[in-house]
Amino acid sequence: AGKSMTAKMNNVALDLLDQVVRLKPGYAEGWNRRATMHFQRRDFGRALAVIEQTLKLEPRHYGAISGFAVIMEQLGHKDRALELWHRVLEIYPANEQAQKKVIDLEEELAGEPA
């Protein structure tokens, strides 16, 4: 029952966020939260499409860029993820998650055969 309830709540939240972006299509955070919901459902294709819309509205939205980086890493595109984490640090140099990810990915990529 718990899993079913969570799925229903996620569907309701996604429906509400759909309304938000319909009513305020220029509100980047509405799009970003929608991307987060798709990410949580592991629907990376939809999440990436919505992140793209978020970044069209707010190119410096480091939360959206971070989400993009996480998806790229999970899909095995570590070089692209590293580029995106560097972009987060250009916008928000004190971001501890990005600092750690840059170090981890650089070490990981340095250890991989060319």
NUMIDREN-488994 format. One record per residue (C-alpha): residue in one letter; x, y, z. Coordinates in steps of 0.5 Angstrom, whole numbers. Each point is the difference from the previous one (the first is absolute). Example, Ala and Ser with C-alpha at 12.3 -4.5 7.8 and 13.67 -1.06 7.14 Angstrom:
REM NUMIDREN-488994
+---+-------+-------+-------+
! r !    px !    py !    pz !
+---+-------+-------+-------+
! A !    25 !    -9 !    16 !
! S !     2 !     7 !    -2 !
+---+-------+-------+-------+
This chain:
REM NUMIDREN-488994
+---+-------+-------+-------+
! r !    px !    py !    pz !
+---+-------+-------+-------+
! A !     0 !     0 !     0 !
! G !     6 !     5 !     2 !
! K !     3 !    -1 !    -7 !
! S !    -7 !     1 !    -4 !
! M !    -1 !     6 !     5 !
! T !     6 !     3 !    -2 !
! A !    -1 !    -1 !    -7 !
! K !    -7 !     4 !     0 !
! M !     3 !     6 !     4 !
! N !     6 !     0 !    -5 !
! N !    -5 !     0 !    -6 !
! V !    -4 !     6 !     4 !
! A !     6 !     4 !     1 !
! L !     2 !    -1 !    -8 !
! D !    -7 !     2 !    -2 !
! L !     0 !     6 !     5 !
! L !     7 !     2 !    -3 !
! D !    -3 !    -1 !    -7 !
! Q !    -5 !     5 !     2 !
! V !     5 !     5 !     2 !
! V !     4 !     0 !    -6 !
! R !    -6 !     1 !    -4 !
! L !    -2 !     6 !     4 !
! K !     7 !     3 !     1 !
! P !     4 !    -3 !    -6 !
! G !     6 !     5 !     1 !
! Y !     1 !    -2 !     8 !
! A !     6 !    -4 !    -1 !
! E !    -1 !    -3 !     7 !
! G !    -6 !    -3 !    -2 !
! W !     3 !    -4 !    -5 !
! N !     6 !    -2 !     4 !
! R !    -5 !    -3 !     5 !
! R !    -3 !    -4 !    -5 !
! A !     7 !    -2 !    -3 !
! T !     1 !    -3 !     7 !
! M !    -6 !    -4 !     0 !
! H !     1 !    -3 !    -6 !
! F !     7 !    -2 !     3 !
! Q !    -3 !    -3 !     6 !
! R !    -4 !    -4 !    -4 !
! R !     7 !    -2 !    -4 !
! D !    -3 !     3 !    -7 !
! F !     6 !     3 !    -2 !
! G !    -2 !     1 !    -7 !
! R !    -6 !     5 !     3 !
! A !     5 !     3 !     5 !
! L !     5 !     2 !    -5 !
! A !    -5 !     3 !    -5 !
! V !    -3 !     4 !     6 !
! I !     7 !     2 !     3 !
! E !     1 !     3 !    -7 !
! Q !    -6 !     4 !     0 !
! T !     2 !     2 !     7 !
! L !     7 !     2 !    -2 !
! K !    -3 !     4 !    -6 !
! L !    -4 !     4 !     5 !
! E !     6 !     1 !     5 !
! P !     7 !    -2 !    -3 !
! R !     3 !     1 !     7 !
! H !    -5 !    -5 !     4 !
! Y !     6 !    -4 !     3 !
! G !    -6 !    -5 !     3 !
! A !    -2 !    -2 !    -7 !
! I !     7 !     0 !    -2 !
! S !     2 !    -5 !     6 !
! G !    -6 !    -4 !    -2 !
! F !     3 !     0 !    -7 !
! A !     6 !    -3 !     2 !
! V !    -2 !    -5 !     5 !
! I !    -4 !    -3 !    -6 !
! M !     6 !     0 !    -5 !
! E !     4 !    -3 !     6 !
! Q !    -6 !    -6 !     1 !
! L !     0 !    -1 !    -8 !
! G !     7 !    -1 !     0 !
! H !     2 !     7 !    -3 !
! K !     5 !     2 !     5 !
! D !     4 !     5 !    -4 !
! R !    -6 !     4 !    -2 !
! A !    -2 !    -1 !     8 !
! L !     7 !     3 !     2 !
! E !    -1 !     6 !    -5 !
! L !    -7 !     1 !     3 !
! W !     3 !     0 !     7 !
! H !     5 !     5 !    -2 !
! R !    -5 !     4 !    -3 !
! V !    -4 !     0 !     7 !
! L !     7 !     2 !     3 !
! E !     0 !     6 !    -5 !
! I !    -7 !     3 !     3 !
! Y !     1 !    -3 !     7 !
! P !     7 !    -1 !     2 !
! A !    -2 !    -2 !     7 !
! N !    -4 !    -5 !    -2 !
! E !     2 !    -6 !     4 !
! Q !    -3 !    -6 !    -4 !
! A !     3 !     3 !    -6 !
! Q !     7 !     1 !     3 !
! K !     0 !    -8 !     2 !
! K !    -3 !    -2 !    -6 !
! V !     5 !     3 !    -4 !
! I !     6 !    -3 !     4 !
! D !    -4 !    -7 !     0 !
! L !    -1 !     0 !    -8 !
! E !     7 !     3 !    -1 !
! E !     3 !    -5 !     4 !
! E !    -4 !    -6 !    -3 !
! L !     1 !     3 !    -8 !
! A !     8 !     0 !     2 !
! G !     0 !    -7 !     2 !
! E !    -4 !    -2 !    -7 !
! P !     4 !    -3 !    -6 !
! A !     0 !     6 !    -5 !
+---+-------+-------+-------+
